[in-house]
Amino acid sequence: MKFTLHKKLSVDDALAHTITAIQTLQGVSYAIGSVPFLSIVFGSALSLLTTIEQVRGDTARSVRLAKRISSLLHLIEQTIGANLDAVDDTLLRNLTLLQETLLKIEQDLRAFAAKSASSRFLRRASISGKLDEHLETVEDASRSFHIASLIALRQQVNQQASYDEDQLRLFRFSDLQLGRVQGTWSADPGVSGDEYEGKWGGRLVTIRVLRKKGSKLDKVLPVVRQLLQCPHPYVVQVLGYSHPSSSPSFYVLEKGTLDVLSYLANVDAFTKLQWYLRMFIDLKDAINHFDSLKLTARAPAKMHRCLPSLALKEDGTLFVSAEDLVHAHWGCLYYRMAVLYGKIEAPQPIDASAKTQDMPAESTHNLLSVLDPNSEPSDVVRSVYERRNSYPIVWPGIYSSVSFDKDLGAALGDYGYFDPETQAFVSLGNVFELLQCEKTFDWLYVTYHGATVETSTSDYTWSEKTWRYPLEAGEERRVEIEQNLCKTTRSTFFWFHACDVAAQHGIALEDLRLVETLSQCWGLKVADSGGRIEYDGPKEAYFHQLPQQDDEIPSQFGFWSLESERSFNLPYELSLAGVELDCK
């Protein structure tokens, strides 16, 4: 009997101690104001423990159930108290379900306690089973809360995370300072958005925001992962992307600290030349890198889309986005520079691959060596001129090219500038005297019959000659002869002397002009009667091409005549009704 009394007292003490401990926890729960439902859960638990105490069933099972409830409540208090920020809707719903579970257990036990004593005696085995059943229910509730708390903690960690597994920054819009819209961007089909200038901690960045229609993180991540495959010093790198909690999704890129025009405006012409050549070498290196990664698309790109992100680092190094290099080619750099300098209209779509040939990297390195002040002219200049094409796209801000229909009164090889007030050509010297070289020229001889080219050859030498042309209705003939400086001469002047000449005379290199080509043209066009009135005039005319004087083509290089023989020295103006005669 003493043993039984001692055991009963121990069970009563255990339940009493458990109830006291839960009452203490309930007091603590009131202090956690951010989770007001917590005190309700503890209240339900206390009510259940009181009911367990009143049900005189299997004492060991009663104590076991009470202790398991107590352990669960301690777990809840410790978890929530230590991680208040982790309490989310999912965890609150779990607490609600737990409170409902405790109420159901209490209701079930109270219903059993209301039965008669004889009934309870007969169904003593059922008490044990019911306590075991509710013990399992509490175990399930404990596991459910544990899982919910782990999920909440993981979400809290994710919310507080600043970097992902690749150590990319997870940005929120509050981390960034948005600037003006720079334009739009696109990556894979269906992935596009607006591009903003911005700052992050005082650092210039580019922010690419996904359009709202497809603004999901899973749309941005593939783009970011692809860009991560492109580590290269000349390629803009990804700094990070939007935090999972941010909407719309975006990613953040490095940004060049200098724009091209600002950089070139503050360097001399010689540095500009070096910079241009360095750009081609850098671009070639970046394209080769993309080729090795099999990221370069071979389909021709339109020039108005070429290198829109072109910017520079502080030292003037090329800096472009990875997307721009997918379709990059040499024409892109030419074209982008021309657009920046306003030489062409940006909206014009031009197939660069058909307009501009590739520049071999080895040739570009040779050009850089030519710019070395210690270098001497060599055979390399024979190919150099191809890089200083007269087309203004090629060297905007450095070299430029103009053509005139009128006689400038300058000889082939003269160099100088145009007076800004009078627009007259001011000669500063002649390239043959400057280079102390023999006068050599390239010729281009072309004859036309109407719009059809009859002859085109470079195998030509100027000579005295008389040309006979029939004067028939609708007849149209034209001859064009170009005398050009040899490429070697032009290249040597521009790469070895132009900078010094411009500096010596205090003019901009872009304003320096070299008379590279002299063009002579003559032709005739007989009116077409259209079947109404037949041409009724001389049946033929002659053009007398005059000889060179002191190895130079005279400004008056020929004249028209009705005579087959040049019987006089001074040319005269021939005029025929219904016939246009040109000589210029």
Phi, psi and omega in degrees: 000319179298322181296316180297318179296318180297319180293319180295317178297323181294319179295315179299318179298318182297315179294320180296315179298321180296316179297318179298318181296320181290324176299322177295316179296325179296323177297321178293323183296330178297331182284341179272078186294336182287346178232074185297333182290345183297319181295330178293320178298315180296323178297318178296322179295318179297318179297321179293317180297322177297319178296318178300321180295327183280335180278111182272078180244218178293109187295320182297317180292325178298314180296320181298317180294318180297316180295325180291322176296317179299317180298319180297317180292322175298318179299316180297314182297316182293318182294311183289320180299326182274344184222061182300325182290344182274351181290115180235185183298323180297317180292322178294321177296324178295321177295322178297315178296323179295317180296320177295323179296316179297321179295319180295319178297316181297315180299320180295316180291321179296321178297322178289322181294336182283349180288160182292159181298319180296323179294319180295323181295317180292334184248033182300323180296328179292329178297312180300317180296321181292320178296319177297321180298316181287331175297318178294324178297317178294323177299316178297318179296322179296315179296320180297317179294321180299317179295315180298321180291322177296318178298316180297319179295319179297317178296324178296317178299318179296320180296325183270354184294141177252343182219151175266190185292341177266011181063029171272140182292137173261110187264147164248156181301331179292342178282343190244155174246107183284138176251213182281160177284128179270339183151206179243165178220157176212148178236251176289160177306131180087359179242107182206173180176195180261148180246128183243148163283153179195178177226146175225110182058037181084356181263135178290133179220166172248132183244119180252113185259131179286141179299147187301327183301323180239033188278080176230147182300326181291347174277326182280320186303317178300324178295315180297317180298322179293320179294331179293343178281357189245050178289118181201141184297339181260001182251132178301132183258153178281129177269333181166188181214178187293143175297146180307335181277351184271146176212136000287166180286152180202170170220159189241133182240158169299161177221136176299142183278345182232143168267158189299313184296321179296320180293311184291337180289344186244017177233157181282172185299321181296317178295325177300315179301314179298320181297313179305311182295321178297324178299317180295320179295315180296317180297318178299319180296317180293319179296318177300321179297316179293323176300318181294333178270000181059040180254352184274129176268136184271349181297136180301138178258155175278141189294334182288354177254005188282127173045050179296338182269006185310121177212181183227151169281177183300331181269008179086009181287144177304140181210107183226161179281158182297322181299325182293336183273350182297321180247022187287147173205176186297323180301334180298314182293317175304309186294316182299320179295319180295322177296315181298323180273002178071022181283334178221163178275128185300324185292347183292117177279118180234133178282103185296327183295336180268347184260328189229132178278157177295147174258114179300137181300323182295325177294321180295319176299321177297321179296320177299321179292328177297324181285352175297124182301341180268358183277162179239152177304142180212187182296343182298333183291349179295331179255354184295320187300333179301335180273350177243051181303149182289343178297126190295348178297328195291313184232055179298139181084354179234293178247152173216166184223139177225158176226150183226142175277338183269163178281124180275354184070025181242151179269158177298127182101351176291144174232150182176212182208169178261127178298126184296338181269312184266344184062018177275148179282125179254112182279135178254351180158183179236138187297328180292323177289321180297316183273350181052053182233166180288146179284113176230145186224159169250140183245152171223118184242121183226132174242144182235142168242101191068233178264003184266132176281120178270319183220139174212116183206153173260356179274081186213147173223133181298134179208159177290133184197152175245130183249134180255132180229132176286142179256089180240151182305129179082359181291136179217121180228149178206143176233130176236129179232123177250134173248117186242146169296145176296149181301323180298318180295313180297316182296316181299319180296309187288326184271337184247341189229335188301316181300316181293319180298314180297316180294320182297324183259005174067035178239159178288144180302325180294337180272351180286130181241140174240126178286100186265333186220135169244130184243131175243138184215137170219156181186171178218154178216117181265133182301141177270121185289340182067019177087000182269301181232122179288146175298128183232080181208196178304148184272348180203156177224160184232139172249125182259109178276121186276156181284164176291154176237118183055044178065020177231146178286126180294153179299323172263088192272356179179175180204161178267147180205158173268356181260140180284339180251137176277092186269001179218159184272326184270120179292157178229166181272118177266134179229127180231133178296130178081007181230128174264125180242125181243147173203104184210000000 
